[in-house]
Amino acid sequence: MDVAGNAIAGLRRKLAFWLAARGVLIASAAWLYLLGTVTLVLRSSTSLPQSYLLLGFLGLLPVATAGAFVAARRCPSQAIIRALMDNTNKCGGLLMADETVDMSAWRGRIPSVSAPTIRWRGKRSSYLFIVALAFAVVVAAVPERYTSGLGRARLEIGDVVEELVSQIEVLEKENIIEEDESAELNETLDKLRDEASGRDPVKTWEALDHIAAAASGAAQKTAEDALSQTRDLTELASAADALAELALENGLTPEGLAASMKELSAMMDLAGLQDMLLDEQLADQLGLDPAMLAQLLDQCALGNLTPEQLQQLANMLAAFQGDVLEMMGNLEFVELIDPQMLAMCQGATNCNTAGLVAFLAQNQGICSLQEALEAVGMPGRGGVTRGRADAPMTWTDGSSEENVGFREETLPPAAVVDLKRSRLVGVSVDAPEQTDEAEPVGSGSLADAMAGSGGAHVHTVLPRHRSATSKYFDR
């Protein structure tokens, strides 16, 4: 009977162990599923550091212990196990009766007792635990950029992105930037629009400012070159038109006309317009014949153009001038350049052709074509090689530099000027920071200074410097 008691106790211990093992797996799987779900919610809705969320894995130890304890308590009692072994070993109830009655007289009739084999089918519990563990680990270890768009306040930058896309489209259309650069900028804008978050708008706005500054810088440089090209094309077209009119009226000698044509060709070379005028793709877009234009330029350099050919050359130069003005209009339409720049470019198309014809007819053989242009009101174009250095000052609206009285006028503060130049970029929603402490009010080194009407010079902080500046003042 002692052997039977030992067998019963051993079987009960084995059952308790395997029940506890299954309890550990089930409880751990439930905790890991709960931990993964809570982690996912917190990471998508708060800025809780990732290291804090990993502390949830420390809860596995008490949860597993509790699961093992609860499962072990479900182990069958010793009487149930005794009944099971009595039935398994075919003892006919003698083993069960031995628990309450003295069975010494029947000891020889009780067969040898052996414990049944325990087989645990734990695949389901094991798979459940493995899947739960993988889920919790992936949710806790996934980088923040993949969870930044879940359940967070989005930053509405659609209007700004659309404006930048239209600007980039115009820059690509006008061949100011390459197609690859345009595609890269558009891809960056799409990424910013998809990942913009109200929790960290500074990073998004800095990226948008960087793209806007790059587009504006490229457009501004092109606009400055276009202004110079417009002035050059205006002079050249007016000069070719005047020479054509003089040739038809025999207002110049053949030698003087040939010399003026050669000077006109030299002015084209000096202005650096050969690449633009010989661009076949641009000529096709303007409806011009590239071969005819090249022939006219070659004959102009030799001084062999007829009056009709001179007029054709003037018309072609005017067509290139119109293309430059159209490009400037497109840049101004998408707000890449100021309207003042477009107005300057349009104003550069004015030239006194009639006065140029009269001056050349009266002073043939005395002055050059460039001097004639200066004499009729186009003396210089802003560079050391673009006209005389001693060009006279030009006054408009009938004003004169004589007897001019000046009155003092206070300039507006710099802040007001900056406000007039400002443009709304976007609006985002964020909770204001509140502090219980009141800010101290004190006087500094300017406390005794007298108030004035001027404005301080405010430095513009570039996007690449904002992070370092913010960290300095947040210390």
PyMOL commands that set and color helices and strands:
alter all, ss='L'
color gray80, all
select helices_A, chain A and resi 2-45+50-72+78-88+94-97+104-109+123-141+144-146+158-173+179-195+201-248+254-271+274-277+280-285+290-302+307-333+339-347+353-362+369-375+414-421+463-473
alter helices_A, ss='H'
color red, helices_A
deselect
rebuild
show_as cartoon
